């Protein structure tokens, strides 16, 4: 009889580990991947973006696999689209600061 209850205990433990891994690891990673794909698909000329390397610039051209990012006047970098991490957030304007 102990073998049967030990088997059920083991199966329940495996089930709870599976549920834990799904909700705390697999599902959030899928959501992040989907959000990044939506970001990449929404890129357009004029967007201010930050790359995974921390480069900040404005998109000058977008094609199927690449973006051309102007980081300074006259300095343009050709990057793989997936290297864009996020669109630059607008910083709040504070009174009295230049």
N, C-alpha and C positions, 0 to 999 in steps of 0.2 A: 504494500500500500504506500510505503514511503517513496518508492520510485515514481509512482504516478503523481504524487503531490510535488515532488522535486522537479519533475518535468514541467508541470504547470507553472511552478514558480520561475523556472528558467525561461519559459516562453513569455510569461508576463513581463519579466525583466527586459528581455529582448524587445518586446513590443514597446515598452515605455522608452527605451533608448532610441528606438526608431522614431517614435513620435517626437522626442526631444530634438533629435538631429534634424528632423524635417522642419519643425517650427522655429528653431533657433539658428540653424545654419543654412539649410537648403532654400527654404522659402525666402528669407531676406536677401540672399545672394541673387536669386532669380529676379526679385523686385529691383535690386540695384542694376542688374544687367539690362532689364527692360527699360528702366529710366534712362540709362546711358544711351541705349539704342535710339530712344525717342529724341534725346538731346542731339545726337549725331544727325538724325534725319531732319531735324528742324534748323540746322545751321544755314545761315544765309549771309550774303554780303552785307557788311556794316555791323555785324554782331561783334561785341567785345567779348573775348573769351580768355580763359586761362588754360594752359596745357598741363599735362601731368608732370612736366618738368618745371612748372612754375613760370613759364613765359606768358606774358600778358600782351595782347595785341588785338588788332581789328582785322576781321576777315575781309580780304579784297576779292577773292575768287573761290568758288567751290565747284568741284567736279565729283565724279562718282567715288573716288578713293582718296582725294587729297583736298587740302585747303591751303590757300596762300594767305599767310598771316603777316600783316604789316606791324612790326614791332616798334619802328621809329620812322621818321620821314626818310624815305628812300631805301629802307631796309626791309625786305620781304623774305619770309621763310616759307618753303614748301614743306608741309607736314602731312602725315597720314591722318585722316579724319578721326580715327579712334584715339589719337593722342590728345584730343580736346577733352579736358576734364569737366569744365563747367563754363557757363556764361558768366561773365563778370557781374557781380552784384553791384547795384547802385548804392553808393555810400550815402548816408543821410547828410544833408547839407546843414552845417552848423553856422549860426550867426556869429560874425566876428572873426571867422577864419578865412584866410585867402583861398 
